Structure formats: structure tokens, C-alpha cells
Amino acid sequence: MSEYQNIVIVGASAAGQQLANYLSPNLPTSHRIVLIDALDFAFWPIASLRAAVVPGWEKKVTVPLTQETVFPADSIHKLVVPNKVVELKESSVVLEKPFEGSTEVPFFKCIIATGALQPSPMRPPVDSTREGWEKALVRTQEEIKSAKKVVVIGGGAVGLEIAGEIRAAHPDTAITLVHSSSHVLHPTASAPNPEGKAHSYSSPPTLPKLSVTLEKLLKDMNIDLVLDDKVAIPASQTSPEDWSGAFGLQDGVKKVKLNSGKVLEADYVFVSVGNKPNVSLVEKTDKGAIVSGLVAVDEYLRVISESASSLLTKNYYAIGDCSSTPGWKTYMGADYDAKGCAVNIANEAKGRALKKYVRPTLSAMMIPLGPERGAGTLTFPIVGTWQVPGAMVKGAKGSKLFVEDLFYGRFKGAKKVAAGI
């Protein structure tokens, strides 16, 4: 039995690790952080698309998750990796593998920061090793290099960025991007949530002017854009020359059919899927705590539920991509949530009143199209959302993708991290 009261954080990605950083200096010595993650390495999704295209970048987007990289020397706080939380109880979590002699970890408070899921190459599978993930990225680089005709399905941020990365690295590759809406990104507001719940979530729309600017850039970069159409994804291959529905490198040039009847040719098909919130652990425990596919939270970031008998409403919080906090699901949003949650967890540990969390208005939407081009917006309090020059996107994000300052910078441990270490 530990001498400390545990603050369990489930997930050591951006929201969870930043929460540990903000919380650790402000906890009483009676409380310690237990940070749990299924992987024994951290990865940087913001640069994963470049790492899937540009050799050398696969070494930049991973960092070992160790006690020495995450926490200062002699810290009482503990990193538990690789290990999975398999069950949530009212005041404990159950692990797949033992920690300190037991698979059950009691806690004072638990924060769900399980983030989001995306298929490779955007994020590694949950059973990945660091070496295996880097090898997978290298394999994708080689396959994309060998491709002559690429079709990208989806014109959201992921589709735009992968098209831009491929074009920057491979000037002669034919690239076609297919998007189901009349403009890239999502410049129109989502339909009202049919659930009609108080804490439902819908992603905010992007600035229409940003879509137009990006469409012009795609044209300048010789990337073909098909709007208001969808790729018909077959269940199986009907003939050798037709696309089978398999993503990635094809065994030759295949015919990719669209709903309109148009036919594209591709020897590489990339499906650009957005984030899917990773809420299965909460959903398995209490379906009433899920709203709009996210973990429902109140104005203090505490988990709330429609179930009167919920096990999660007394001691659980949720932050980041998996939670119903408002705004875009971005690194900046996860960082805001982590700061707000740290205040309340520290207050709870000290017996003080909770503070309502209001996510700051300032936010950014930066879409680099390779290291040299791109477009973006900044949203400010009162004055609203404004487009920023492409040079600012290149300087702020496009060239280095925040790897050194935001990714490596969040590691506060005794052992410094850098590319390839």
C-alpha cells in the first residue's frame, strides 16, 4: 500500500503529460501522480505526416517515455509504461500488468486523457514499439516515393497536409484530392446535435476564406482537387484493373471510382481520417457518460453522466481530445484543458473550492502544405477569426512542426530528449 494518495492520469500524450507537468509543482507532498500509458514512447501527431513522407523525420517524432525523461530526478511521481488500464472503478483503476505488486491502483482522483485514435501513419497502433513504429514510417516513405499517381480521400486538415508533403518531396507525382463538400476543410457549421444534450459537442467551423486560400495553393502546387464527390470504396476487387478498397501502395495502377461516375487512376490511395475520440474505457464503464462520442464533462472538467448510479461522477475528470470541452481538438486545446484541470486537482488535494474552467478564446488553425507553403487562421477574443499570411504559417509551424519547442519541450525529466535519442 502506497504512503501517498494517488492522482492517476490515464494517457501520457499531450493533455496527460502536460497535466502532470502543471500539477506536479502544486501538489501537497501527501499526493503523487501516477501517469499511465499503453505505449513506452511518446509520438508527435503534428509531424507524423511529414515523417510518413520525408526520410529522417521518423526519428524526430518519437521520444522514449521513461521515468528519467518525464519526471525530475528523485521525483515521488511515477510513470507506468507500457501498461493498459482495463477497468475503471469508483476509486481505483485496474491495470493489465502489476504496478507496485498489484494490478489495482487506488486513487484520490483520476483524469481520463486517452486522446484520440487514428490509423497509421497518423498515429501508431496501440501495441507498437518505438522501433517498430519508426520502421513502419520508413516503409510508408518508400511506398510513397515509388508511387506515380496518388489519390487522397478527404480534404480535411490531414488530407491537405499529406498532399502538400507528398508534393513538396515528390514534384513529379500526380496527386488528386477528393473531398465530399463544396470546399476543403469544414467552413460550414455542423448540424445541431440530435441528442440535444446540455454538454453535447460539435466541432467549430473553419473560416471560409481559409478554404478558398488553400484551394488556390493546391492549384498552384499542381494538386488536382475534386469537390462535392466521394470515392466509392468497394468491399472487394471486382476486376484486376479496379481498386479493391485497400489503402496504401497498390500492385499497379488501379481505377478508383467516384459516386459521380468519374474514374481516377491511382497506384497509391491515402485515406485521410480525422481523430476518433478514444473513449472505449469510459463507454464500457458507463454509456451515460458519453455525449456526442466524447466523455461528458461539466464546467470544472469533472465527468458527468445521465446514469444516476455512475461510478465515474465522484472522482473522475476528463480532458483533451476525448472530452467534451469546447473548441477544436488541437494541441493548444489539450494544453488549455491540462492547465485548467491542474488547478482543480490541486485545489481538491488542498481542500479548496474548485474553479470553473473557461477555455481561452485564443486559438490557431495552421495548415502547412509541406515546409514552404500553407495557410491558417488565428481566433482572438472580441475581434474574432482572422487569416494569417502564409509566411507566418511557414515560420510558426510549417518548417519545424513545433517538434523541438512543444514536443521535446514538454519532457521535464532529468534526461534531456532530442531527435533520435
Number of C-alpha atoms within 10 A of each C-alpha: 8 9 8 15 18 22 24 25 27 24 22 27 25 27 31 28 24 22 29 26 21 18 21 20 10 15 20 13 12 12 20 24 25 20 24 26 24 19 24 20 20 22 23 22 22 20 22 24 27 27 25 27 27 22 15 17 20 26 19 21 25 26 22 17 21 18 20 19 20 26 21 15 12 9 15 15 20 17 21 23 20 17 17 19 19 13 15 20 17 16 16 18 19 18 19 14 16 13 14 9 9 11 15 19 21 19 23 18 21 27 24 25 30 29 25 18 20 17 14 16 20 25 19 23 14 11 11 16 15 19 12 12 21 22 14 18 27 21 14 21 21 16 17 25 15 14 21 17 20 25 25 24 22 26 28 20 19 22 25 26 23 26 26 27 22 25 21 19 17 18 11 12 19 18 27 22 23 22 22 17 18 14 21 28 25 20 18 14 11 12 8 10 12 8 10 11 12 9 19 21 21 15 13 15 14 19 20 15 14 24 21 15 16 23 20 12 17 23 11 10 17 16 21 17 17 21 16 13 17 19 22 14 14 14 9 11 12 10 10 12 14 18 27 18 16 16 14 17 19 17 11 15 20 21 17 22 18 16 13 11 11 13 14 17 22 25 23 24 25 21 18 23 18 16 17 15 21 21 23 16 15 22 15 11 15 19 18 17 23 24 23 18 19 24 33 28 24 17 14 18 25 23 27 23 20 15 13 9 10 18 18 22 18 14 17 24 26 33 31 30 28 28 32 26 27 17 16 19 20 17 18 19 24 27 21 20 28 27 20 21 27 20 20 22 24 21 17 15 18 14 9 11 9 15 14 14 18 14 18 13 14 14 18 20 21 22 25 26 28 22 19 16 23 27 23 24 21 16 16 14 10 8 7 10 17 15 18 17 12 22 14 15 24 23 14 14 19 24 15 13 23 16 20 15 10 14 24 21 13 17 22 18 17 15 15 13 21 16 15 13 10
